[in-house]
Amino acid sequence: MISYLKGIVAGIQNSSANRYLLTLEVNGLGYDLQIPGRVAKQLPESGTTVQVFTHFQIRDEVPFLYGFSSPAERDLFRYLQSVSGIGAALAIAMLDTLELPELVQAIVSANVQLLIQTPGIGKKTAERICLELKSKLIEWRKSAGFFVATGGPAPGILEEVQMTLLALGYTPNEVSHALHYVSEEIGLDDDAYVEDWIKQSIAHLSSEHIK
């Protein structure tokens, strides 16, 4: 119905913990769009012209307009909502927890440990998301330009490594990036000891925080 809106940022409000409302002025009309927190942080100051990709939805006879920074982000939002039990709020929360490439990779590789880092997503829900979306996203990611990385710990030790790093306070994005770096840049074998993966990941993350 409305593919995108191009207009002037009139204001951004943080209505609650994870709810952001963008008011976009287009040809003299003000549109209110619910946007992910990540998008809110990326938007320029008021008075700047931006293009926002949109999704129109009616819930309980009330119309809602959602805004995203790219068509791919909007498409993934729609895919997530197609899963039973996943509404707009949870879909946006997932987009805010992991960056798009990491979220796609987590679903395609059935990485439940990363998916449950989103508030409101439990193990069973994460498993259902992977089951229902894996094959769809494998096809979609090709046209969307996302390529799932193959590097990282072997499946048998991946969960233990991730749980340890998450327990130390690192974010899901930091953990994902660190494991990819240790695999691709350092060249650690995927079947190396858990302790080696953790040690190398922490070393990389510590160096990144110092920069």
MILOLUM-861785 format. One record per residue (C-alpha): residue number from 0; residue in three letters; x, y negated, z negated. Coordinates in nm, 4 decimals, padded with zeros to 6 digits. Each point is the difference from the previous one (the first is absolute). Layout:
residues N
{pos: NUM, code: ALA, xx: X, yy: Y, zz: Z}
...
This chain:
residues 211
{pos: 0, code: MET, xx: 00.0000, yy: 00.0000, zz: 00.0000}
{pos: 1, code: ILE, xx: 00.2716, yy: -00.2487, zz: -00.1034}
{pos: 2, code: SER, xx: 00.3460, yy: 00.1186, zz: 00.0995}
{pos: 3, code: TYR, xx: 00.1950, yy: -00.2910, zz: -00.1425}
{pos: 4, code: LEU, xx: -00.0295, yy: -00.3594, zz: -00.1141}
{pos: 5, code: LYS, xx: 00.2507, yy: -00.2744, zz: 00.0734}
{pos: 6, code: GLY, xx: -00.0299, yy: -00.3062, zz: -00.2156}
{pos: 7, code: ILE, xx: 00.1371, yy: -00.2190, zz: -00.2773}
{pos: 8, code: VAL, xx: 00.0684, yy: 00.1339, zz: -00.3491}
{pos: 9, code: ALA, xx: -00.2373, yy: -00.2019, zz: -00.2198}
{pos: 10, code: GLY, xx: 00.0790, yy: 00.1859, zz: -00.3222}
{pos: 11, code: ILE, xx: 00.0823, yy: 00.3300, zz: -00.1694}
{pos: 12, code: GLN, xx: -00.1628, yy: 00.1048, zz: -00.3263}
{pos: 13, code: ASN, xx: 00.0936, yy: 00.2849, zz: -00.2313}
{pos: 14, code: SER, xx: -00.3486, yy: 00.0944, zz: -00.1211}
{pos: 15, code: SER, xx: 00.1181, yy: 00.2953, zz: -00.2134}
{pos: 16, code: ALA, xx: 00.3020, yy: 00.2257, zz: -00.0601}
{pos: 17, code: ASN, xx: 00.0265, yy: 00.1314, zz: 00.3564}
{pos: 18, code: ARG, xx: -00.2608, yy: -00.2021, zz: 00.1865}
{pos: 19, code: TYR, xx: 00.1017, yy: -00.2900, zz: 00.2209}
{pos: 20, code: LEU, xx: -00.2344, yy: -00.2211, zz: 00.1991}
{pos: 21, code: LEU, xx: 00.1267, yy: -00.1908, zz: 00.3022}
{pos: 22, code: THR, xx: -00.2036, yy: -00.2935, zz: 00.1279}
{pos: 23, code: LEU, xx: 00.0788, yy: -00.0536, zz: 00.3666}
{pos: 24, code: GLU, xx: -00.1309, yy: -00.3023, zz: 00.1892}
{pos: 25, code: VAL, xx: -00.0814, yy: 00.0816, zz: 00.3625}
{pos: 26, code: ASN, xx: -00.1457, yy: -00.2748, zz: 00.2194}
{pos: 27, code: GLY, xx: -00.1484, yy: -00.1786, zz: -00.2969}
{pos: 28, code: LEU, xx: -00.1410, yy: 00.3141, zz: -00.1630}
{pos: 29, code: GLY, xx: 00.1406, yy: 00.1530, zz: -00.3187}
{pos: 30, code: TYR, xx: 00.0267, yy: 00.3806, zz: -00.0109}
{pos: 31, code: ASP, xx: 00.0636, yy: 00.1855, zz: -00.3271}
{pos: 32, code: LEU, xx: 00.2070, yy: 00.3152, zz: 00.0502}
{pos: 33, code: GLN, xx: 00.1059, yy: 00.2534, zz: -00.2603}
{pos: 34, code: ILE, xx: 00.3679, yy: 00.0778, zz: 00.0546}
{pos: 35, code: PRO, xx: 00.2637, yy: 00.2292, zz: -00.1558}
{pos: 36, code: GLY, xx: 00.2331, yy: -00.1595, zz: -00.2536}
{pos: 37, code: ARG, xx: 00.2931, yy: 00.0703, zz: 00.2309}
{pos: 38, code: VAL, xx: -00.1624, yy: -00.2104, zz: 00.2732}
{pos: 39, code: ALA, xx: -00.0774, yy: -00.2795, zz: -00.2467}
{pos: 40, code: LYS, xx: 00.3685, yy: -00.0229, zz: -00.0934}
{pos: 41, code: GLN, xx: 00.1044, yy: -00.0132, zz: 00.3672}
{pos: 42, code: LEU, xx: -00.2391, yy: -00.2745, zz: 00.1080}
{pos: 43, code: PRO, xx: 00.1355, yy: -00.3538, zz: 00.0379}
{pos: 44, code: GLU, xx: -00.1216, yy: -00.3008, zz: -00.1938}
{pos: 45, code: SER, xx: -00.3374, yy: -00.1610, zz: 00.0591}
{pos: 46, code: GLY, xx: -00.0285, yy: -00.1987, zz: 00.3209}
{pos: 47, code: THR, xx: 00.1919, yy: 00.2519, zz: 00.2100}
{pos: 48, code: THR, xx: -00.1579, yy: 00.1778, zz: 00.2987}
{pos: 49, code: VAL, xx: 00.0062, yy: 00.3797, zz: -00.0215}
{pos: 50, code: GLN, xx: -00.1541, yy: 00.2996, zz: 00.1752}
{pos: 51, code: VAL, xx: -00.1724, yy: 00.2591, zz: -00.2183}
{pos: 52, code: PHE, xx: -00.1288, yy: 00.3349, zz: 00.1257}
{pos: 53, code: THR, xx: -00.3407, yy: 00.0780, zz: -00.1418}
{pos: 54, code: HIS, xx: -00.2342, yy: 00.2800, zz: -00.1012}
{pos: 55, code: PHE, xx: -00.3695, yy: -00.0734, zz: -00.0516}
{pos: 56, code: GLN, xx: -00.1933, yy: 00.2211, zz: -00.2372}
{pos: 57, code: ILE, xx: -00.3440, yy: -00.0008, zz: -00.1623}
{pos: 58, code: ARG, xx: -00.0305, yy: 00.1584, zz: -00.3436}
{pos: 59, code: ASP, xx: -00.3302, yy: 00.0067, zz: -00.1910}
{pos: 60, code: GLU, xx: -00.1352, yy: -00.2455, zz: 00.2594}
{pos: 61, code: VAL, xx: 00.2761, yy: -00.2480, zz: -00.0852}
{pos: 62, code: PRO, xx: 00.2416, yy: -00.0919, zz: 00.2831}
{pos: 63, code: PHE, xx: 00.3745, yy: 00.0029, zz: -00.0656}
{pos: 64, code: LEU, xx: 00.2826, yy: -00.1160, zz: 00.2233}
{pos: 65, code: TYR, xx: 00.3473, yy: 00.1431, zz: -00.0607}
{pos: 66, code: GLY, xx: 00.3202, yy: -00.1483, zz: 00.1358}
{pos: 67, code: PHE, xx: 00.3332, yy: 00.1650, zz: 00.0900}
{pos: 68, code: SER, xx: 00.3382, yy: -00.1089, zz: 00.1316}
{pos: 69, code: SER, xx: 00.0030, yy: 00.2447, zz: 00.2940}
{pos: 70, code: PRO, xx: -00.2285, yy: 00.2334, zz: 00.1991}
{pos: 71, code: ALA, xx: 00.1920, yy: 00.2979, zz: -00.1445}
{pos: 72, code: GLU, xx: -00.0720, yy: -00.1085, zz: -00.3566}
{pos: 73, code: ARG, xx: -00.3684, yy: -00.0373, zz: 00.0852}
{pos: 74, code: ASP, xx: -00.0079, yy: 00.3405, zz: 00.1730}
{pos: 75, code: LEU, xx: 00.1540, yy: 00.1734, zz: -00.2997}
{pos: 76, code: PHE, xx: -00.2538, yy: -00.1732, zz: -00.2265}
{pos: 77, code: ARG, xx: -00.2755, yy: 00.1488, zz: 00.2156}
{pos: 78, code: TYR, xx: 00.1589, yy: 00.3459, zz: -00.0031}
{pos: 79, code: LEU, xx: 00.0264, yy: -00.0061, zz: -00.3794}
{pos: 80, code: GLN, xx: -00.3644, yy: -00.0999, zz: -00.0359}
{pos: 81, code: SER, xx: -00.1036, yy: 00.2955, zz: 00.2133}
{pos: 82, code: VAL, xx: 00.1100, yy: 00.2323, zz: -00.2812}
{pos: 83, code: SER, xx: -00.2739, yy: 00.0997, zz: -00.2421}
{pos: 84, code: GLY, xx: 00.0251, yy: -00.1982, zz: -00.3236}
{pos: 85, code: ILE, xx: 00.2249, yy: -00.2737, zz: 00.1416}
{pos: 86, code: GLY, xx: -00.1663, yy: -00.3401, zz: 00.0154}
{pos: 87, code: ALA, xx: 00.1357, yy: -00.3370, zz: 00.1044}
{pos: 88, code: ALA, xx: 00.1483, yy: -00.0790, zz: -00.3423}
{pos: 89, code: LEU, xx: 00.2003, yy: 00.3245, zz: -00.0175}
{pos: 90, code: ALA, xx: 00.1102, yy: -00.0290, zz: 00.3623}
{pos: 91, code: ILE, xx: 00.1348, yy: -00.3508, zz: -00.0633}
{pos: 92, code: ALA, xx: 00.1681, yy: 00.1177, zz: -00.3210}
{pos: 93, code: MET, xx: 00.1825, yy: 00.2697, zz: 00.1976}
{pos: 94, code: LEU, xx: 00.1136, yy: -00.2548, zz: 00.2579}
{pos: 95, code: ASP, xx: 00.1350, yy: -00.2136, zz: -00.2842}
{pos: 96, code: THR, xx: 00.1847, yy: 00.2862, zz: -00.1717}
{pos: 97, code: LEU, xx: 00.2009, yy: 00.1220, zz: 00.2987}
{pos: 98, code: GLU, xx: 00.1114, yy: -00.1764, zz: 00.3164}
{pos: 99, code: LEU, xx: -00.1656, yy: 00.1298, zz: 00.3156}
{pos: 100, code: PRO, xx: 00.2821, yy: 00.2271, zz: 00.1244}
{pos: 101, code: GLU, xx: 00.0452, yy: 00.1532, zz: -00.3466}
{pos: 102, code: LEU, xx: -00.3747, yy: 00.0507, zz: -00.0460}
{pos: 103, code: VAL, xx: -00.0334, yy: 00.1702, zz: 00.3385}
{pos: 104, code: GLN, xx: 00.3004, yy: 00.2188, zz: -00.0755}
{pos: 105, code: ALA, xx: -00.1339, yy: 00.0940, zz: -00.3437}
{pos: 106, code: ILE, xx: -00.3311, yy: 00.1139, zz: 00.1490}
{pos: 107, code: VAL, xx: 00.1503, yy: 00.1882, zz: 00.2960}
{pos: 108, code: SER, xx: 00.2546, yy: 00.1772, zz: -00.2226}
{pos: 109, code: ALA, xx: -00.2623, yy: 00.0659, zz: -00.2722}
{pos: 110, code: ASN, xx: 00.2088, yy: -00.1921, zz: -00.2536}
{pos: 111, code: VAL, xx: -00.2594, yy: 00.0003, zz: -00.2768}
{pos: 112, code: GLN, xx: 00.2461, yy: -00.1314, zz: -00.2586}
{pos: 113, code: LEU, xx: 00.0284, yy: -00.3336, zz: 00.1801}
{pos: 114, code: LEU, xx: -00.3695, yy: -00.0287, zz: 00.0825}
{pos: 115, code: ILE, xx: -00.1113, yy: 00.0363, zz: -00.3622}
{pos: 116, code: GLN, xx: 00.2005, yy: -00.3101, zz: -00.0918}
{pos: 117, code: THR, xx: -00.2994, yy: -00.1986, zz: 00.1233}
{pos: 118, code: PRO, xx: -00.2330, yy: -00.0778, zz: -00.2940}
{pos: 119, code: GLY, xx: -00.3195, yy: 00.2008, zz: 00.0421}
{pos: 120, code: ILE, xx: 00.1546, yy: 00.2691, zz: 00.2214}
{pos: 121, code: GLY, xx: 00.0277, yy: 00.3349, zz: -00.1782}
{pos: 122, code: LYS, xx: 00.1656, yy: 00.3182, zz: 00.1186}
{pos: 123, code: LYS, xx: -00.3160, yy: 00.1533, zz: 00.1487}
{pos: 124, code: THR, xx: -00.0860, yy: -00.3202, zz: 00.1852}
{pos: 125, code: ALA, xx: 00.3552, yy: -00.0277, zz: 00.1337}
{pos: 126, code: GLU, xx: -00.0115, yy: 00.3592, zz: 00.1204}
{pos: 127, code: ARG, xx: -00.3336, yy: -00.0663, zz: 00.1723}
{pos: 128, code: ILE, xx: 00.1431, yy: -00.3073, zz: 00.1736}
{pos: 129, code: CYS, xx: 00.2910, yy: 00.2057, zz: 00.1337}
{pos: 130, code: LEU, xx: -00.2267, yy: 00.2835, zz: 00.1094}
{pos: 131, code: GLU, xx: -00.2451, yy: -00.2238, zz: 00.1861}
{pos: 132, code: LEU, xx: 00.2426, yy: -00.2507, zz: 00.1510}
{pos: 133, code: LYS, xx: 00.3230, yy: 00.1882, zz: 00.0689}
{pos: 134, code: SER, xx: -00.0818, yy: 00.1153, zz: 00.3540}
{pos: 135, code: LYS, xx: -00.1707, yy: -00.3300, zz: 00.0862}
{pos: 136, code: LEU, xx: 00.2952, yy: -00.2107, zz: -00.1115}
{pos: 137, code: ILE, xx: 00.2514, yy: 00.2240, zz: 00.1758}
{pos: 138, code: GLU, xx: -00.1669, yy: -00.0998, zz: 00.3280}
{pos: 139, code: TRP, xx: -00.0760, yy: -00.3598, zz: -00.0989}
{pos: 140, code: ARG, xx: 00.3501, yy: -00.0858, zz: -00.1201}
{pos: 141, code: LYS, xx: 00.1380, yy: 00.0521, zz: 00.3516}
{pos: 142, code: SER, xx: -00.2114, yy: -00.2784, zz: 00.1476}
{pos: 143, code: ALA, xx: 00.0368, yy: -00.2133, zz: -00.3139}
{pos: 144, code: GLY, xx: 00.3782, yy: 00.0185, zz: 00.0123}
{pos: 145, code: PHE, xx: 00.0560, yy: 00.1855, zz: -00.3281}
{pos: 146, code: PHE, xx: 00.2482, yy: 00.2847, zz: -00.0060}
{pos: 147, code: VAL, xx: 00.0169, yy: 00.2234, zz: -00.3041}
{pos: 148, code: ALA, xx: 00.3500, yy: 00.0377, zz: -00.1353}
{pos: 149, code: THR, xx: 00.1214, yy: 00.3548, zz: -00.0494}
{pos: 150, code: GLY, xx: 00.2792, yy: -00.0789, zz: -00.2469}
{pos: 151, code: GLY, xx: -00.0300, yy: 00.0541, zz: -00.3723}
{pos: 152, code: PRO, xx: 00.0195, yy: 00.2731, zz: -00.2633}
{pos: 153, code: ALA, xx: -00.1253, yy: 00.3488, zz: 00.0828}
{pos: 154, code: PRO, xx: -00.3696, yy: 00.0495, zz: -00.0901}
{pos: 155, code: GLY, xx: 00.0937, yy: 00.2167, zz: -00.2963}
{pos: 156, code: ILE, xx: 00.1800, yy: -00.2827, zz: -00.1787}
{pos: 157, code: LEU, xx: -00.1685, yy: -00.3072, zz: 00.1493}
{pos: 158, code: GLU, xx: -00.2709, yy: -00.0257, zz: -00.2651}
{pos: 159, code: GLU, xx: 00.2465, yy: 00.0250, zz: -00.2901}
{pos: 160, code: VAL, xx: 00.2233, yy: -00.2698, zz: 00.1480}
{pos: 161, code: GLN, xx: -00.2946, yy: -00.2318, zz: 00.0639}
{pos: 162, code: MET, xx: -00.1525, yy: 00.0522, zz: -00.3437}
{pos: 163, code: THR, xx: 00.3311, yy: -00.0808, zz: -00.1676}
{pos: 164, code: LEU, xx: 00.0558, yy: -00.3187, zz: 00.1989}
{pos: 165, code: LEU, xx: -00.3589, yy: -00.1157, zz: -00.0495}
{pos: 166, code: ALA, xx: 00.0275, yy: 00.0669, zz: -00.3734}
{pos: 167, code: LEU, xx: 00.3066, yy: -00.2260, zz: -00.0057}
{pos: 168, code: GLY, xx: -00.2183, yy: -00.2855, zz: 00.1203}
{pos: 169, code: TYR, xx: 00.0763, yy: -00.0133, zz: 00.3695}
{pos: 170, code: THR, xx: -00.2899, yy: -00.0718, zz: 00.2349}
{pos: 171, code: PRO, xx: -00.1243, yy: 00.2528, zz: 00.2582}
{pos: 172, code: ASN, xx: 00.1455, yy: -00.2159, zz: 00.2793}
{pos: 173, code: GLU, xx: 00.3392, yy: -00.0160, zz: -00.1718}
{pos: 174, code: VAL, xx: 00.0044, yy: 00.3761, zz: -00.0502}
{pos: 175, code: SER, xx: -00.0939, yy: 00.0687, zz: 00.3613}
{pos: 176, code: HIS, xx: 00.2621, yy: -00.2405, zz: 00.1359}
{pos: 177, code: ALA, xx: 00.2699, yy: 00.1351, zz: -00.2325}
{pos: 178, code: LEU, xx: -00.0555, yy: 00.3634, zz: 00.0983}
{pos: 179, code: HIS, xx: 00.0072, yy: -00.0903, zz: 00.3678}
{pos: 180, code: TYR, xx: 00.3210, yy: -00.2000, zz: -00.0490}
{pos: 181, code: VAL, xx: 00.1740, yy: 00.2781, zz: -00.1927}
{pos: 182, code: SER, xx: -00.0959, yy: 00.2483, zz: 00.2699}
{pos: 183, code: GLU, xx: 00.0748, yy: -00.2063, zz: 00.3107}
{pos: 184, code: GLU, xx: 00.2807, yy: -00.2327, zz: -00.1092}
{pos: 185, code: ILE, xx: 00.1844, yy: 00.2079, zz: -00.2611}
{pos: 186, code: GLY, xx: -00.0782, yy: 00.3334, zz: 00.1630}
{pos: 187, code: LEU, xx: -00.0857, yy: 00.1946, zz: -00.3136}
{pos: 188, code: ASP, xx: -00.1201, yy: 00.3527, zz: 00.0833}
{pos: 189, code: ASP, xx: -00.3724, yy: 00.0483, zz: -00.0425}
{pos: 190, code: ASP, xx: 00.0616, yy: 00.3024, zz: -00.2238}
{pos: 191, code: ALA, xx: 00.2525, yy: -00.1781, zz: -00.2241}
{pos: 192, code: TYR, xx: -00.0542, yy: 00.0123, zz: -00.3760}
{pos: 193, code: VAL, xx: -00.2834, yy: -00.2082, zz: -00.1473}
{pos: 194, code: GLU, xx: 00.2555, yy: -00.1855, zz: -00.2133}
{pos: 195, code: ASP, xx: 00.1971, yy: -00.1021, zz: 00.3092}
{pos: 196, code: TRP, xx: -00.3077, yy: -00.1444, zz: 00.1706}
{pos: 197, code: ILE, xx: -00.0952, yy: -00.1907, zz: -00.3137}
{pos: 198, code: LYS, xx: 00.3539, yy: -00.1304, zz: -00.0588}
{pos: 199, code: GLN, xx: 00.0465, yy: -00.1206, zz: 00.3580}
{pos: 200, code: SER, xx: -00.3483, yy: -00.1555, zz: 00.0116}
{pos: 201, code: ILE, xx: 00.0519, yy: -00.1925, zz: -00.3238}
{pos: 202, code: ALA, xx: 00.3394, yy: -00.1226, zz: 00.1235}
{pos: 203, code: HIS, xx: -00.1589, yy: -00.1312, zz: 00.3189}
{pos: 204, code: LEU, xx: -00.2937, yy: -00.1614, zz: -00.1800}
{pos: 205, code: SER, xx: 00.2314, yy: -00.1624, zz: -00.2539}
{pos: 206, code: SER, xx: 00.2121, yy: -00.1507, zz: 00.2768}
{pos: 207, code: GLU, xx: -00.3124, yy: -00.1330, zz: 00.1717}
{pos: 208, code: HIS, xx: -00.1177, yy: -00.1684, zz: -00.3212}
{pos: 209, code: ILE, xx: 00.3371, yy: -00.1706, zz: -00.0426}
{pos: 210, code: LYS, xx: -00.0179, yy: -00.1625, zz: 00.3449}
